[in-house]
Amino acid sequence: MIEACVDRSRAVGYARLDLWTDSQLAAARRLYERAGFKRRETKRERHFGQDIGSETWSLDL
């Protein structure tokens, strides 16, 4: 699914893809890293009444 999103984004002319994830989701982070995404930002945020580690990942297309 990640590959399809990247391919479609390139086809329509996007320059970069950004995504957000919870820092505790190790399996998701590994998928993004394998797909070439780089972690751009990590910070603590409050979501859904809980403090979480928020990560922004980017892939230049």
C-alpha positions in Angstrom: 0.0 0.0 0.0 2.9 2.4 0.8 4.4 1.7 -2.7 1.0 2.4 -4.4 0.7 5.8 -2.5 4.3 6.7 -3.4 3.8 5.7 -7.1 0.5 7.7 -7.4 2.0 10.7 -5.7 4.9 10.8 -8.1 2.5 10.3 -11.1 0.4 13.3 -10.1 3.5 15.5 -9.5 3.9 15.7 -5.8 7.4 16.7 -4.6 7.2 15.2 -1.1 5.1 12.9 1.1 4.7 13.6 4.8 3.2 11.3 7.3 2.6 11.3 11.1 2.8 8.3 13.5 2.9 7.5 17.2 6.5 6.8 18.2 5.3 3.6 20.0 4.3 2.0 16.7 7.6 0.3 15.9 6.3 -1.9 13.1 4.9 1.1 11.3 8.1 3.0 11.7 10.1 0.1 10.2 7.8 0.0 7.2 8.2 3.8 6.6 12.0 3.5 7.0 12.2 0.6 4.5 10.1 2.6 2.0 12.7 5.4 2.2 11.0 7.8 4.5 13.2 9.8 6.9 12.1 10.9 10.4 11.9 14.7 10.2 10.5 15.6 13.6 9.9 14.0 17.0 8.0 15.7 19.8 5.7 15.0 22.7 2.0 15.9 22.2 -1.3 15.3 23.9 -3.8 13.3 21.8 -6.9 11.5 22.8 -6.3 12.6 26.4 -2.8 11.0 26.5 0.8 12.2 26.1 2.4 10.5 23.2 5.5 10.6 21.1 4.6 12.2 17.8 6.8 11.6 14.7 6.7 13.2 11.3 8.3 11.3 8.5 9.0 12.6 4.9 9.9 11.1 1.6 11.2 13.4 -1.2 9.8 12.2 -4.5 
